[in-house]
Amino acid sequence: MIIPMRHQKLSLNEKNILDALNKEHLTSVQILNRIESISLILQVYSLLDGLSSKGYITSYVKKDVKYHCAS
């Protein structure tokens, strides 16, 4: 797999999350269940915060559920 230049400074878990979010919008728990290398929800939240602050993802709330998607 060829990794775009802007993604090369991301960790493996960050890249895995972005790959999943490029396919569909997911909640934090759905991300946790799809990414086998992440075992704790707190890790997911930390990674999502980092990706959001770098401008890679955005979040929105629909029917009281928070979803994340690739920017």
C-alpha positions as CSV (number, residue, x, y, z in Angstrom):
1,M,0.0,0.0,0.0
2,I,1.3,3.5,-0.9
3,I,0.9,6.0,1.9
4,P,0.2,9.6,0.9
5,M,2.9,12.1,1.9
6,R,0.7,13.8,4.4
7,H,0.0,10.5,6.2
8,Q,3.7,9.4,6.6
9,K,4.2,11.2,9.9
10,L,1.2,9.4,11.5
11,S,1.5,6.3,13.8
12,L,0.3,3.0,12.6
13,N,-2.8,3.3,14.8
14,E,-3.6,6.7,13.4
15,K,-3.2,5.4,9.9
16,N,-5.5,2.5,10.7
17,I,-8.2,4.8,12.1
18,L,-8.0,7.1,9.0
19,D,-8.3,4.0,6.7
20,A,-11.4,2.9,8.6
21,L,-12.9,6.5,8.6
22,N,-12.2,6.8,4.9
23,K,-14.6,3.8,4.3
24,E,-17.4,5.0,6.6
25,H,-18.3,7.3,9.5
26,L,-17.8,5.5,12.8
27,T,-18.4,6.1,16.6
28,S,-15.4,5.7,19.0
29,V,-16.7,2.3,20.1
30,Q,-17.0,1.1,16.5
31,I,-13.4,2.2,15.9
32,L,-12.2,0.3,18.9
33,N,-14.0,-2.8,17.7
34,R,-12.5,-2.5,14.1
35,I,-8.9,-1.7,14.9
36,E,-7.4,-4.8,16.5
37,S,-4.1,-3.1,17.6
38,I,-6.0,-0.7,19.9
39,S,-7.2,-2.4,23.1
40,L,-8.5,0.5,25.3
41,I,-11.2,3.1,24.6
42,L,-8.9,5.8,26.2
43,Q,-6.3,5.1,23.4
44,V,-9.0,5.7,20.8
45,Y,-10.0,9.0,22.4
46,S,-6.4,10.1,22.5
47,L,-5.8,9.1,18.9
48,L,-9.0,10.8,17.8
49,D,-8.0,14.0,19.6
50,G,-4.6,14.0,17.9
51,L,-6.0,13.4,14.4
52,S,-8.6,16.1,15.0
53,S,-6.0,18.6,16.1
54,K,-3.9,17.8,13.0
55,G,-7.0,18.4,10.8
56,Y,-7.3,14.8,9.6
57,I,-10.8,14.1,11.0
58,T,-13.9,15.9,12.0
59,S,-16.7,14.8,14.3
60,Y,-20.5,15.4,14.4
61,V,-23.4,14.3,16.5
62,K,-26.5,12.6,15.0
63,K,-29.3,11.4,17.3
64,D,-27.2,11.9,20.4
65,V,-24.4,9.8,19.0
66,K,-21.0,11.2,18.1
67,Y,-19.5,10.1,14.8
68,H,-16.0,10.7,13.4
69,C,-15.1,11.0,9.7
70,A,-12.0,11.7,7.6
71,S,-11.7,15.3,6.6
